[in-house]
């Protein structure tokens, strides 16, 4: 069944959760793993689901760091604060690969997002950060992208192959740079006052209305 691991204030520790040994879920029914940390979550060993979908909920009041592979079969991954009422309080970064099959990935972050390991999904990747989102590894699998938050978003890896993109940003002047090798279809979007740069060799179409802010197509 579902498993929750949590730290509690006043217990004498610093409130971190560190995964130091591999976790393999081989159950025959879909399940979930919830990590609730008063401070940081550090995934330093692989988490793998082999037979059924495993949803992973990462709830931290400060940072989430994924330093090993996470494979959920077709389970979703979400991030939030400890009480699941808003963004995690610090930064999100991954050097380990993340694979969720057809399921969604939701990154809700008060600080920065640093993508340093390949993320594979045919679902939707939601990026919602107050700080900078910087990419050093690709988003593949043909999924969709939803960009919110107020921070600058720089998804500039030439191997990206997401297709549908929706942008929901109101009253922010931060720019968004999106690179994809696929044909990119911009859905109905609100840009705020920032500029959206569409980079790379893929095609571009605008299937929905845009509100506020300019769009610039640049195929360098």
N, C-alpha and C positions, 0 to 999 in steps of 0.2 A: 504493500500500500504506500500511500504518500509518506514522505519522511521530511521532518523539519529539524534543523539544527540551529540553535540560537544561543547567543550570549546575553547576559543580563547585567545591568548596572549594579554595583555594590557587591559583586562576587569576588573582587580582589584582583582580577586580571585587567588587561587593557581593552577587552571587548572585541578582539579580532577573531576571525575564523580562518584557519589555514588548512587547506586540503593537501596533505603531505603524502598520502598513499592513494593509489589508483582506486577509483570507484567504477564498478561494472554492474549495470542493471540488466539482468537476463530474465526478468519476469515475463509472463505471457500476457499481462494486461497493462494498459497504459497507466502511468503513474507520474509523480512529481517529486522533485527535490527542492526544498526551500532552505536557503541559508540566510539567517537573520543576524547581522553583526552590529553591535553598538558602535563599532569603529570600522575596521577594514575587512574585506574578504580577499583572500589570496588563494588562487587555485594553482597549486604547484605540481599537481599530478593529474593524469588524464581522468576525465569523466566520460563514460561510454555507455550507451544503451544499445543492446544487440538484437533484441527481438521485438520490443514494443516501444512506443513513444514515451519519452521522458521530458516533461516540462521542467525547466530550471528557473527558479525565481531567486534573484540575487538582491537582497535587501540590506543596504549598508548606509550608515550615517556619514561615512567618509568615502574611502576609495574602494573600487573593485579592480583587481588585477588578475588577468587570466594568463598564466604562464605555461599552461599545458593544453593539450587538445581537449575539446569538448564536442562530443558527438551525441546528438539526442534522437537519432533516427528521424522522426517527424515531430519532435517536441519543440515547443516554443521556449525562447529565452527572454526574460524580462528583468529590468533593473529598476529599483526604487529605493526610497529611504527605509529605515528600520520598520516604521509603522505603516509602510505601503501607502503613504499619503502624498508623495511627491518624489522629486528627483533624489538620487543619491547625493550625499553632501559634498563629495570631492570629485576625483577624476576616475575615468574608466580607461583601461588600456588592455590590450591583448597582444601577446607574442605567440601564444598557442593558436592553432587553427580552430575555427568554430564551424560546425556543420549541423544544420537543422532540417534538412530535407525540404519539405513543402511548408514548414512552419515559420512563423514570424520571429523577428528579433527586435526588441524594443530597448533602446539605450536612452534613458532619461537621466541627465547628468547636470549637476550644478557647475562643475568645473569643466575640464577638457576631456575630449575623446581622442585617443590615439590608437589607430588601427594598424597593428604591426604584424598580424598574422592573418592569413587568408580567411575570409568569411564566405561560406558557401550556403546558399539557400535559393529556392524558387519562390519563397514567400516574400514578405515585405520586411525591409529593414527600416526601422524608424529611428531617426537621429534627432534628438531633442536636447540640446546643450546650451548652457549660458556662455560657456567658454569656447575655445577653439576646437574644431574637429579637424584633425590632420590624418592623412592616410599615407601609409608606407607599405601596404599590402592590399591585394585586390579584393573586390566584391564580385563573386562569380555565382553561377547557377541560374542566371536569367530571371532573377527576382525583381521586385519593385522597390522603390525608394521613396520614403516620406521624410521630408526635411522640415523640422519645426525649430523651436528654440530661438535664441537671439544672437548666438555667437557665429563667428565666421566659419564656413564649412569649405574645406579644401579636399575634394575627392578627385585626385589627379593621377591615379594609376591607370596606365593605358590598357591594362588587361581587364578592367571592369566591363561587365556585360549586362548590367541592369537595364531594363527597358522603360517601364512606366515610372514617371516621377511626379510626385505631388509636393508642392511647397506651401507651407502655411506659416507665414511670418508677418506680423503686423507691427509697424512702428519701429522697425530696426533698420539701421543703415549698414549692417554687416553683409558682406558679399558672400555669394555661394558659387563655387566652381565645381562643375560636374563633368567628369570624363567617362565616356563609355565607348566600347568598340561595337556595340549593338546600335540598332535604330532606337533613338530615344523619343518617347512620346510624353510631352509635358501635359499633365492633366490640369484641370481647373485649379488655379493656384493664386495665393496672395504673397507678394514678395516683400512687403514693407517698402522701405526706401532704398534697399540695397540693389546691387546688380547681380544677375545670374549669368555666369559665364559657362557656356556649353562647349566643351573641348573634345578633341580626339577625332578619330576617323569615321565614327559612326554617323548615320543619318539622323535627321531631327524632324519631328513634326509636333505641332501644338494642337492637341485634341480638345483642350478646354480653355476657357477664358482666363486671362490673367488680370490681376488688379494691383496697381501700384508698381512703381519701380520699372526700370528698363531690363530688357533681355539682350544679351550680346552673344551671337553665334561666332565661334572662333574654332577653326578646324586645324590648328597647328598640331 
